[in-house]
Amino acid sequence: MRETTGTSGIPVARRPEGRPRAGGDEAVRRASLGVSVGLLVEYALGLYVSLYVTVPARDQGGGVLAAVGRALANGPAGLAVHAGLGLLLLLGSIVLVVRAVVARAGFFLVTSVVSLLAVLGAAGSGAAFVNTGKDGATLSMGLLTAVALLCQLINLFRLSAPHRASDQPGR
């Protein structure tokens, strides 16, 4: 970063001319990588919570938002971290859809929306698990996380493929 003087006379950092801000496909690629890593960590946390954490009986019952609030506020710690990371993944998935829209990347928009829907479904399943404690909710959480991760891996695969010249067939 170079330092220059702004209009107020205060030094400000400027981005080097050789490295433009990431946009388009590069922004989608970076966001997909971040969401993929987050999904893997969330999956591992979910396995831990499923095996070693007991949801307190007082936290059962209520709606989706109440379940998330109880998980964050009342713990146990593993469940609170799992719920907090789930909220961050939801936010990251929304950002990814916005980046795909801005990049006008139709393919990535479809895969990113499917991933967002899978994350939303997993969040709903997580809330159902906190409310009822049923194993089916844990299974659907895991399967929906796998769907979201698959969508992100498809994005990364497609974005890492060599670009063809416009004169080559199949473009």
C-alpha positions in Angstrom: 0.0 0.0 0.0 1.2 3.5 -0.8 0.5 6.4 1.4 -0.8 9.7 -0.1 -2.2 12.8 1.3 -6.0 13.3 1.1 -7.8 16.5 0.4 -7.8 17.3 4.2 -4.1 16.9 4.4 -4.4 13.6 6.3 -2.3 10.7 5.0 -4.4 7.9 3.6 -3.4 4.5 2.2 -4.1 3.7 -1.4 -4.2 0.4 -3.2 -1.3 -0.2 -5.5 -2.2 0.4 -9.2 -1.1 -3.1 -10.1 -3.6 -4.9 -7.9 -7.2 -3.8 -8.6 -9.9 -4.7 -6.1 -11.3 -8.2 -6.6 -14.5 -8.2 -8.5 -16.6 -10.4 -10.7 -15.7 -14.0 -10.8 -12.7 -13.4 -8.4 -15.1 -12.0 -5.7 -17.4 -15.0 -6.1 -14.4 -17.4 -5.9 -13.1 -15.8 -2.7 -16.6 -15.8 -1.1 -17.2 -19.4 -2.1 -13.9 -20.4 -0.5 -14.7 -18.6 2.7 -18.2 -20.1 2.9 -16.8 -23.6 2.1 -14.3 -23.4 5.0 -17.0 -22.1 7.3 -19.3 -25.0 6.3 -16.6 -27.5 7.0 -15.9 -26.0 10.5 -19.7 -25.8 11.1 -20.1 -29.5 10.1 -17.3 -30.5 12.5 -18.9 -28.4 15.3 -22.3 -30.0 14.6 -20.8 -33.5 14.9 -19.3 -32.5 18.3 -22.6 -31.0 19.5 -24.5 -34.0 18.3 -22.3 -36.4 20.2 -21.2 -34.6 23.3 -23.7 -31.8 24.1 -27.0 -32.1 25.8 -29.5 -29.3 25.1 -31.1 -28.3 28.4 -34.8 -29.3 28.7 -35.7 -25.7 29.6 -34.5 -24.6 26.1 -37.0 -26.9 24.3 -40.2 -25.5 22.8 -40.8 -22.2 21.0 -40.1 -20.9 17.5 -37.1 -20.7 15.3 -35.8 -17.3 16.5 -36.5 -18.3 20.1 -34.4 -21.5 19.7 -31.5 -19.6 18.2 -31.7 -17.0 20.9 -31.8 -19.7 23.6 -28.9 -21.5 22.0 -26.8 -18.4 21.9 -27.7 -17.1 25.4 -28.1 -20.2 27.5 -25.5 -22.4 25.9 -23.9 -24.9 26.4 -20.8 -23.3 24.9 -20.5 -25.8 22.0 -24.1 -25.2 21.0 -23.7 -21.4 21.3 -20.6 -21.5 19.1 -22.4 -23.8 16.6 -25.4 -21.4 16.4 -23.2 -18.3 16.2 -21.2 -19.7 13.3 -24.4 -20.8 11.6 -25.6 -17.2 11.7 -22.3 -16.1 10.2 -22.7 -18.7 7.5 -26.1 -17.4 6.7 -24.7 -13.9 6.4 -21.8 -15.1 4.2 -24.3 -17.0 2.0 -26.3 -13.9 1.5 -23.2 -11.9 0.6 -22.3 -14.6 -1.9 -25.6 -14.3 -3.6 -25.2 -10.5 -3.8 -21.7 -10.9 -5.3 -23.1 -13.3 -7.9 -25.8 -10.8 -8.8 -23.3 -8.0 -9.1 -20.9 -10.1 -11.2 -23.9 -11.0 -13.4 -22.8 -14.6 -13.2 -26.0 -16.7 -13.8 -24.5 -20.1 -13.1 -23.0 -18.9 -9.8 -26.2 -17.2 -8.9 -28.1 -20.5 -9.2 -25.5 -22.5 -7.1 -25.2 -19.7 -4.6 -29.0 -19.4 -4.1 -29.3 -23.2 -3.7 -26.5 -23.0 -1.1 -28.3 -20.2 0.7 -31.5 -22.2 0.8 -29.6 -25.2 2.1 -28.1 -23.1 4.9 -31.5 -21.7 5.7 -32.9 -25.2 5.8 -30.1 -26.4 8.1 -30.7 -23.4 10.4 -34.4 -24.4 10.6 -33.4 -28.0 11.3 -31.1 -26.8 14.0 -33.9 -24.8 15.6 -36.1 -27.8 15.4 -33.5 -29.9 17.1 -33.2 -27.4 20.0 -37.0 -27.3 20.2 -37.6 -31.1 20.0 -34.3 -32.9 20.4 -35.2 -35.3 17.6 -32.4 -37.1 15.7 -34.1 -36.5 12.4 -33.4 -32.7 12.7 -29.7 -33.5 13.2 -29.7 -35.7 10.1 -31.4 -33.0 8.0 -28.9 -30.4 9.3 -26.0 -32.5 8.2 -27.5 -33.4 4.8 -28.4 -29.7 4.1 -24.9 -28.7 5.1 -23.5 -31.2 2.6 -25.7 -29.7 -0.2 -24.5 -26.2 0.6 -20.9 -27.4 0.6 -21.4 -29.2 -2.7 -22.7 -26.0 -4.3 -19.6 -24.1 -3.1 -17.3 -26.8 -4.4 -19.0 -26.6 -7.8 -18.5 -22.9 -7.8 -14.8 -23.3 -6.9 -14.3 -26.1 -9.6 -16.0 -24.0 -12.2 -14.0 -20.9 -11.3 -10.7 -22.8 -11.3 -11.2 -24.2 -14.8 -9.0 -22.7 -17.4 -10.7 -20.1 -19.5 -11.1 -20.9 -23.2 -10.3 -18.4 -25.9 -13.4 -17.0 -27.5 -12.5 -18.6 -30.8 -12.7 -22.1 -29.3 -15.8 -24.2 -29.7 -18.0 -24.8 -26.7 -17.8 -21.3 -25.3 
